[in-house]
């Protein structure tokens, strides 16, 4: 592939953790030419000065938002909630876009405004968006121009529940007990997410009100006959990266762990980035990678599924690049065979 054949990519919002991970992946993607990266407060600064892990690996500087997108094939929108909706309606029709924020995940305007606490000014564009949970929506992603990348909690939860819902195995209430590292709160320190405050702490937050709940239920309804009640609770882990979700469910019949393993293996047979493990996964095994590790146990009709991802990779930037690969006819693993460290 020549330089002219490469996918010409721009990133809106490159100074945060999501943007940093996009840069870490895309700078070494064999079929991407990174053209520009925006950052309002950091405009003019070298990328390697802001993200020291990338020092010496790129000559690009951050810029303010470009006036035109001539010659760009794809943009990633790694911006705070509410900003992508200002950009998407102005995109040229031949530019593909992947939004990492929550702006276009929800199909109902009233539900978006309730959970994100702001008005939606571009709901007319929402119908064009495909929900980018790659493993459950692969064929739609391939032909999409606009992708709403899933939330990190939603990714971990949906990948854990999808085989059960698709096979109509659930009966009654589903309880998701999910925990996340501090990087999910963004690069700017806040009272509860500042590391000295968080490093020896553990607490729950947003009970019954997390913005990923309607997103999870919307997609479960798309995957299968979703009629269960969802109880979703989030907690703050004293680590920087990773999401671990324990999903408690009741089957409509007795089921064994071996049968569960067969069901999950069949559902994810074409999904390189979903790995089935014995017992419990560990966030250390998926950290800095695009993998989701799933483990499970069964007792009679009782099921527990354990789901572990890196919230910044499979939960954000890695999944976004996975979707880009499919949108441009590439193998979805291109540039994403990233492994974690041991230890």
N, C-alpha and C positions, 0 to 999 in steps of 0.2 A: 504494500500500500504506500502510495506516495504522499507527500505532505499535503498536496492538493486534495487527496481523497479523504483526508481525515475529517472527523466531525469537529466543526469549529464551534467552540463552547464559550459562553460567558457565565459568570457567577454574579448575581446580585446579592450582596451581603456576605462578604468573605472574612470579616474580622472576628466573628463569633466561633463557637465550637463547631457548629454544623458546617460553616464555611471552611474552617480549618481542616476538617475531615474530608470535605469535597476536594480541597487542594491536595491533601496527602494522597488521595486516590487518583485524581485526574491528572496530576503532573506526571504520573508514571503509566497512565493508560495508553496502550500501544496504538490506539486508533483515535485519539483525541488531540486536538490542538487547542490549548487554552489561550483565548484571545484577550479577555479582560476579566478583572475582578473588582467589584465596587466595594467601597466602605466609606461612609460619610465622614466619620471622625478621623479615619486613618488615611484619607485620600492624599496621594503623593508619597506615602511611605513605602519602602520596599516590603514585599510580603515576608521576606525572611527576617526583617526587623521586628515585625509584629508577631509572627509565628516562628519562634526561634528554632523549632524542630525542622523547619524548612530552610534554614539559613544555608546559603550556597547552592541551593537546588533549583532556584528560578531567578530570573532577572526581572520579573514582572513587578510593577508597583501597583498599589491600590489606586483606583481612580474614582471620581464622582460618577454618577449615572451617565452613560453615554446618551447623546441625543438621538442617534440612529443605530440600527442593528443590521447594517448592510453586511452581507457575507456571513452572518451568524446562523448556524443550524439549530442550536439548542441553547436554552438558558436554564439555569437552576436559580430558584428564588429561595434563598436561605435567609429570610427576613423575619422580623417580629410579626406576630399576628396582626393583620389589618393593612399591611403594606403591599402584599402581592395583589390584592384586589384593585389597587390603584394602577398597577403596571400591566396586568393581563389584558385589559380591554384595548390597550395601545400597542400590543405586540403585532408585528407583521404576520399575516396569515400563513406564511411559509416557515415561521420560526416555531419550533416545538419548545414546550416549557414543562418543567417539573417543579412543583411548588412544595417546599418542605414545611410550610406553615399549615395552620388549620383553616385557612381562608376558604378553601373549596372542597373540603372533605364532606361536609354535611349538605344534604339536598334541600332541607327546609330552612328558609331564612329565619323563621321565628326561633327554631331550635338553636341555630348558630348564634343569634343575638342573645339568647338566654344564657348560653354556656360561655361565650367569649366576651360578653359584656360590652359589645360595641355594635354599631349599625353595619350592615353589609351593603356596600354601594355598587356591587357588580354581580348580583345574583343571576342576572341574565346570562352570564358566562358560565355559570356552574354546570349547566346541562352538557357542556362540551367536555367536562372533566371525567376522566376514568380514575377510579380509586385504585391506587398503585400498590396493593398488597400482591406482590408478584406471584406468589405460589397459588393464590386462589383466583387470580384474574389475568393470568398470563396471556391468553389469546386477545383479550380486549386491550391490554397494554401494547401489544405488537402493532396495532393499527391506530393507536391514540396519537393525537397531537398535544393534548394537555393532560397532565397527570397530577392528581392530588396525592402526594406521598403520605402514607399513614403516620399516625402518631406512634411514639415509641411504646407506650403501654398497650396501645391497640395492636401493634404488631405482635408483641409477646403473647397477648391474650388470644388473639384470633388464630395464630398458628397453633396454639395449644388446643383450642376448641373446634377448629374447622372440621377435622375428620369425624368427630362425634356428631356434629350438627348435620354434616353431609350424609351420614349414614343413619340419621334419624334414631339415635341411640339414647337421647336424653329424656329424662322425666323429672319434673319438679325444678327446684331452685338450683342455680349455679352461683357459687361463691368464689370470687377471685380476690386473693390476697397478694397484692403486688408491691414490690419494693424497688426503689431506684436510687442510683448514685447522684451525687450533687451536680454533675455536669448537665443533667437534664434541666437544671434551672438557669442555664446560660452562663456566659462568661463574666457578667457583671455581678459583683457580690451584693447580696441582700442579707437582711438580718438573720434569717433562718438558714441560708445556704452558704454563708461565709464559712470557710473551712474550720477555723478555730471553734466556731459555734457548733459545727456539725460533726467533727471528727470523733467525739465521744458521746454522741447523742443518738436517739432513735425515737421517732414519733410518727403518728399518722397525720394526714392532711387531706383536705377536700372530701370528707366523707359524704357519699351519695351525690356529690356535685361535680366530680371531675369531668372536664370537657371531653375526655376520650370515651365516656360511657355511651352517648348517643351514636358516636362513630362505630363503636364495637357492635352495638345492637343493629345498626343499619346494615353493616356488612354481614353479620350472622344471618339476617333475614334474606340476604342475597345468596348466601351459601346453601341454605336449606330451610327446613320448616322450623323456624326459631319461635318457640312459644314459651320458653322458660323465663322465670324471673331472674334477673341478674343483680347480684349484690357485688359491688366493685369497691374495694378499699385500697388506697395507696399509702405507702409509708416511705419515709426518708432513711436511706441507708448511709452509714458513715464511711462510704467509699466514693471515689470520683466517677467510676464508670460501671455500667451494668444495670440490667433489670432482671429480677427474679420474680416470677409469678407462680404461686401455688393455686391451682384451679380445682375446686372441689365440686363434684357433680354426682348425680345419681342416674344410673342407667335404667332403661325400662325393662331390663331382664338381667339375670346374673351373667357376669362376664369375667373371663380370666385375663391375667396380665399377658399371657401369650397371645390370646385373641386380640387384645388391644394392640399389641405390637404389630400383628399382621395387618390390622386395619390401618394403622398409621403408616406402616411401610408401603402399603398399596397406595394410599392417598398421596404420599410424598415421593413416589417412585421416580418422578422426573425432576425432583427438587434437590439440587446439589447442596443448597445451603441449609437444609433441614437435616439435622443429625439426630438419630435415636440413640439414647444412651441407657445403660442399665442403672436402675436406681435414680438418684438425683443428679441433674447436671450441676455445674458450678460456673458462676460468672467469670472466674479466672480462665476457664477453657475457651470462652468466646470473646474475651476482651480484645479489642482492636481488630476483630474479624467480622465478616458478614454472616456468620453462622447463627442459627437458632438451634440450640440443643434442647431436646424434649425427652423427659423421662416420665414414667407413670407407674402406678400401682393400683391394684384392684382387690376388693374384698366383697364377694357377693355382688350386690348392685352398686356398691360404693366405688367411685373412681376418684383418683387424684392425679392430675397432670402437672408436671413441673416444666416451666419454660424459662430459658435463660438466653439473653441477647446482650450485645453491647448497644446501649441506647443511642450512641452517636453514629454507629455504623449500620447494622441491620435495622436499628430503630430510626435511622435518618439518612445519612449521606450514602452509605453502602447500598441500601435499598433503592435510593434515587438513581445511582449509577447502574444498578441492576436493571431498573426500568428503562433507562436511556439505552442500554445495550439492546434490549428487545425492540425498542422503538426504531432503531436504526439497523435492524436485521443482523445483529451480532449475537454470538453465543452469550447468554446472560452472565456467565462467569468471567467474561473478559475483564482483565484488570482488577479482579476482585478475589483472587485466590490468596487472600491474606490470612496469615495464621497468628495466633496469639503467642505469648511467651510462656515459658515454663522454667522457673516460677514466674 
